[in-house]
Amino acid sequence: MNLKAHRPGFKIWSGAQADIDRIATIWRECFAAHHGPYLFGKLTMADAMYAPVVSRLQKYAPKVGQQSRDEH
């Protein structure tokens, strides 16, 4: 897991983009229901389990709603 890598312009295939969109939806729903700053209001294992996903989103910079990008 290379946290320093950055791959702007990486082509995200449609299947992956659908998964990214679903993750962003899950995050938005959790933040709306629990008012952050973490997915369920306080730090839980769910936040830790999404850490590699956040790392990949930062690395490959796919299209993600600005709210999701700001919150993670």
ABEGO torsion letter per residue (X at the ends): XBAABBBBGBBBBAAAAAAAAAAAAAAAAAAAAAGOABAAGBBBAAAAAAAAAAAAAAAAGBBBBAAAAAAX
